[in-house]
Amino acid sequence: MPRGVDVPCLDQHKAWDWTPGDKFKAGDNVSAGDILGFVFENDLFAEHRIMVPPKIYGKIKEVMPRGQYAVN
């Protein structure tokens, strides 16, 4: 994001277009920084990466198919 750009928080109720990555499947181990998939946010962030948060690791239970989902 360029310096000085003010971007509002993501709308928690809007359905976002989710595209899962092709690297992980159910049962795979993931850790901080792994890219799980992508969401189109806006023209500034055409491919918003959805990543495993810092200090988090674990095993994938389910990979949701491509579709529209709310943040929660």
C-alpha positions in Angstrom: 0.0 0.0 0.0 1.5 3.4 -0.9 2.3 5.7 1.9 -0.4 8.1 2.9 -3.3 6.0 1.5 -6.2 5.7 4.0 -8.1 2.4 3.5 -11.1 1.5 5.6 -11.4 -1.8 7.5 -12.9 -4.8 5.6 -16.7 -5.0 5.8 -17.4 -7.9 8.1 -20.8 -8.7 6.5 -20.0 -8.4 2.8 -19.5 -11.6 0.8 -16.0 -11.6 -0.6 -14.9 -13.6 -3.7 -12.6 -16.3 -2.2 -10.1 -18.3 -4.4 -8.3 -21.0 -2.5 -4.6 -21.5 -3.2 -3.6 -24.8 -4.9 -0.7 -25.5 -2.5 -2.6 -26.9 0.5 -5.3 -29.6 1.1 -7.0 -31.0 4.2 -4.5 -32.6 6.5 -1.5 -30.5 5.5 0.5 -28.6 8.1 0.7 -24.8 7.8 2.5 -22.1 9.7 2.8 -18.3 9.9 3.1 -16.7 6.6 1.7 -19.5 4.5 -0.7 -18.2 1.8 -4.0 -20.0 2.0 -5.8 -18.2 -0.8 -6.8 -14.9 -2.3 -9.7 -12.4 -2.2 -10.4 -9.6 -4.6 -10.7 -6.5 -2.3 -10.6 -3.5 -4.6 -8.6 -2.1 -7.5 -5.7 -1.2 -5.2 -5.6 -4.7 -3.9 -6.7 -6.9 -6.8 -5.2 -10.0 -5.2 -5.4 -9.8 -1.4 -3.5 -12.7 0.1 -5.1 -14.6 3.0 -2.3 -15.9 5.1 -1.7 -17.8 8.3 -1.2 -15.1 11.1 2.1 -14.7 12.9 2.9 -17.2 15.7 0.1 -19.6 14.4 0.6 -23.1 13.1 -1.5 -26.2 12.7 -3.2 -28.7 10.4 -5.8 -27.8 7.8 -9.2 -29.3 8.6 -11.0 -28.2 5.4 -10.4 -26.1 2.3 -13.4 -24.1 1.3 -14.1 -24.2 -2.4 -14.0 -21.0 -4.6 -17.1 -18.9 -3.8 -18.3 -15.9 -1.8 -17.8 -15.8 2.0 -18.0 -13.2 4.8 -14.9 -12.5 6.9 -16.1 -14.6 9.8 
